[in-house]
Amino acid sequence: MSLLPRTADEFSSAEYWERFFKKRGEKSFEWYGDYNKLCGVLHKYIKVQHKVLVVGCGNSELSEQLYDVGYKHLTNIDISETVVTHMNQRNAERRPGLTFQQVDATQTPYEDASYQAALDKGTLDAMASEEEGALARNMLAEVGRVLSVGGRYVCVTLAQESVIKLAVEHFVEQGWAVRLHCLQEENGKEGDSFALPVFVLVCTKFRQPMPTPILEMCLGEDGAPTRLTQVADLLSSVREYQAYSVLKKRLRTSTDASSNLSLTLCHAKTGLPRYTLTVQDCPPGAKVPRSNPFAIFIVPQGSETAWLYSSSEGRRQLAASANFRRLVIVTMHRNQQYTDMQAVQSELSPMVMDLAPPGMPANQQVPFLSVGGDMGWREEVSRGVSELSGEYCVENVKGEDGELYRRLIFLSNAALVQSESRLVSSNTAASSHKKKNKKKVKPTAAPTSSSASLSVDSGFLCCAHHEVMAASLAMLGVGTPQNKDVPVSVLLVGLGGGGLPQFLRDFVPNVIVEVVELDPVVMEVAKEWFGFRPDDRLTVTLGDGLERICALEKEGGRLFDAIMFDVDNKDSSLGMSCPPAAFVETLILQKVCSLLTPRGVFILNLACRNPAMRKSTLERVSAVFPTILSRKIEEEINEIILCSHGKNESQDAAHILQSLNQAAKSLQSALCCNRTGTNSSPHIDIAELLKDLKVE
């Protein structure tokens, strides 16, 4: 199975091509290749016995080389008298049958249907920029007139988008079949900033125009054609090949540990993403053995969202531990079938050398690395669309710890796990593991349990930030003798799969939780696939979290011991992915503070990559809450911010930290003793989670 690269749209830019031709000047057409590069595809479509009209021949040697291998029926035309005179003189003795004529390609004197092929090397590219394309259209119409039925227009082109669009749309309107070959060999010298592939456009004339367009794309001169339905799809493929060619050139001529170049390989027939490859170079000066220039690392299915593989910091750490000069990290996509690791390696092997570092010998063996030699396991159990969050899927995966997990993924940000729960067999008691096993072990084969026989372990919080948020209730003194039988009221904005609120309801004594969730589809997914069970101690309010806070403040009379923000920002382009910026504006923070009981705590899940934005956010928070503690989540961008309004001495930061150890023990004991309506046990270490709290 061949693979198509999917990369950037840069090549649709008119500025790019203006820069290209300006830099190339008169040397532009050297980039179209010589006979040795083009002969395979030319011989495929133009036969020796054909009468061939060579349009805009210039002083190229291509016609002379074709003549020398047996093409004796070539008519070469060019509008330049100087070129025609020179070429006739150059070939008078050696090639007496090779003729060159001064003819305008838009108005030729030849009879209708008098040629079986028309050959164009760069002429269309040169003419398309004249008179807003009118000159090129006239030339194409003239080519169509002089070609017989079954005749072919064979055009060697760099496929500037406006040029190829003009030609393809013209022939589609005429009912011709259109095929485009991308010749794989790179052009240009080492260090040349332009590394564009050459394309050969082949348009075939039919007796009766085709009622539906025939559009095909081929990789190489002999590649199997991929049928496309729209001109836009063909243009997109051209851009992808062009960008991929430049990417290969860049990778073969330089290294950059900070660049994180990546590309997606798509299934040739379906066009669906199949692999994503990310290139990670070691930094300059790294002590890498000369025998380790290059390796490919296959990420197990279901592990692609792990910090080690999904973050730039993690990938740098992975490359450093692998100790190769360049590591290509490969992730496999959802909705794709993979037989085994050997099949994956065989599929990727043909293109491996395209991504090799500078100076690596062509015969160098490239090792494939993986975790335990296994490709992982993933099973999609549900897929749907939310009007608010877009397309989503629910999937079961096998973790590198050998356990089964269920995940909710919004496909608009497929690298981010929205919610995750650990699964256990419904026919056995819940697992008694004390904590997530961090040790990497070799996963076994695909699980034999069906999705119907699996249930969610409510005592296991997969997300580290959820563990810290739950542990933060120690600041309320939950479980201490003086707070025995004292109710605990929690307002949580953001439901996800419902793991955090369900944990609180099942294990925190005397708790009452209200969850505010904007998306009704998310709540239905939580109920159907994550075992979420609302009741009188765990209720859900569907609506906007900000509006709910404003309404509660306006109503008055109802206060909460803990208010938690665990809501993501749908706009991933912003520097803060959690929460949306509106949730940490001063007015909202003041309303949150007013809704807290005297012992109350505000718990914020903050994920902010922008240092300036983080600083300004914390400044606004500290202006409302005098006491702020924070806990960074290891190997994640998330951090948990704990805020107290400091209305009494017990809420002073120093006092909180001093009494935290005993408070953690009390909460730990309370969680283990409570277990309301569940067979699960709380797999959480409160003291460990809170030991790294620091004062902001």
Disulfide bonds with the S-S distance in Angstrom:
none
